[in-house]
Amino acid sequence: MITNYNVLSQGFDAPATRAVVVARPTYSPNIYQQMIGRGLRGPKNGGEETCLILNVRDNITNYGEKLAFTEFEYLWGEQK
């Protein structure tokens, strides 16, 4: 298990990652993609076939900014 705060969001490769928990408020879609990209390498790049992406939503909505993961909600549906 790897945990970090603002260290592994850029320039770090961990192809065997099976789950990513985004538990901090992230407003930038670019940073968000960097963070979840740690687990989305795929088998052709030495990564796993699947990766669990867990987004934690707290009462951060009180701050009036849209969290970045909401821009990708169309991707989070069930696979057919």
C-alpha positions in Angstrom: 0.0 0.0 0.0 1.2 3.5 -0.9 -0.1 6.6 0.8 0.9 10.2 0.1 -0.1 13.7 0.2 0.8 15.8 -2.8 3.9 13.6 -3.6 2.7 11.0 -6.0 0.5 13.2 -8.2 3.2 13.8 -10.8 6.2 12.0 -12.1 5.8 8.8 -10.2 5.1 5.4 -11.9 3.5 2.5 -9.9 2.2 0.1 -12.6 1.2 -2.6 -10.1 -1.4 -0.3 -8.4 -4.8 -2.0 -8.0 -6.7 0.7 -6.3 -6.5 4.5 -6.0 -8.3 6.4 -3.2 -8.6 10.1 -3.8 -9.3 11.4 -0.3 -8.3 15.0 -0.7 -10.2 17.8 -2.5 -8.8 18.0 -6.0 -10.2 20.7 -8.2 -7.9 20.4 -11.2 -8.9 17.8 -13.8 -5.2 17.6 -14.9 -4.0 16.8 -11.4 -6.8 14.3 -10.9 -5.9 12.5 -14.1 -2.3 12.3 -12.9 -3.4 10.8 -9.6 -5.7 8.2 -11.0 -3.3 7.5 -13.8 -1.0 5.7 -11.3 -3.5 2.8 -11.4 -4.7 3.0 -15.0 -1.5 1.8 -16.8 -3.1 -1.4 -18.1 -1.4 -4.7 -18.9 0.4 -3.4 -22.0 2.3 -1.0 -19.7 3.0 -3.5 -16.9 -0.1 -2.6 -15.0 -3.2 -4.4 -13.8 -6.2 -5.4 -15.9 -8.5 -3.4 -13.6 -8.1 -0.7 -11.0 -10.6 0.5 -8.3 -10.9 4.3 -8.3 -12.5 5.4 -5.0 -13.4 9.1 -4.8 -14.1 10.4 -1.3 -16.7 13.3 -1.2 -16.9 15.2 2.0 -18.7 18.4 2.9 -16.1 20.2 0.7 -19.0 21.4 -1.4 -19.4 24.1 1.1 -16.5 25.8 -0.5 -18.3 26.4 -3.8 -15.9 24.6 -6.1 -16.6 21.5 -8.1 -14.4 18.6 -7.4 -12.4 17.4 -10.4 -13.7 13.8 -10.4 -17.2 15.0 -11.2 -16.0 15.9 -14.7 -15.4 12.2 -15.3 -18.7 10.8 -13.9 -19.7 9.6 -17.3 -16.8 7.1 -17.1 -17.8 5.7 -13.7 -20.9 3.7 -14.9 -21.2 -0.1 -15.0 -19.3 -1.9 -17.6 -21.5 -3.8 -20.1 
